[in-house]
Amino acid sequence: MFPGGVNPKQMKQMMKRMGIRMEELDAAQVIIKCVDKDVIIDNPNVVKTVVQGQDMFQVSGDVRVEEGDIGASINADDIKMVAGQAGVSEAKAKAALEACGGDLAQAILDLKK
């Protein structure tokens, strides 16, 4: 039973009258990519609710957090630019970028010391 003595069938009818639709999604995994980490939800229970044309998702499951890999976010253009500005090889430029968390200016300054 739902709170207030409303049975599930009545609740569905009320939600339909208010324009609210709910749908359970069959998801295998949910990944939320943050700037510095990934939040991974295994064995998720995902419910999609549509209210006035707006999609909302409710997710629950086994949560784990993986810290981000700065090496994956450093692109080739950044490496070439740092190598050119500092007058070093691309390998040294990439290492400097990784050491300073992807900060281009700091990598150039460190390499020019």
C-alpha positions, 0 to 999 in steps of 0.5 A: 500500500502507498501512504494515505491508504491509496492502492497502486492502481489508484496511484497510477490513475492519479499520476496519469491524470496529472500527466506523469508517466513512469517507466522502468528501464532495463539497464546493465550499468550507469556511469556518471562522468565527473570532472575528476572521477567516474561514479559507476552504479552496477546492477542498477534499478533505473526508473524514468519519470516524465513530468510535463515533458521533462525526463527525470531518472531515479537510479539505485544500485551498487555504487563505486567511484573510480578516480579519473586518469589525467592522462586520458584527458590530455590531448595531442594538440596540448602535447604539441603546443607544450613541446613547441613552446618549451622546445622539448620532445613530445614525450617530455611535454606529455610527462610534464602535463601529467605531472601538473594535472594538465595545466598547460602554462605550468607545464611550459614553465616547469620545462623551461627551468 
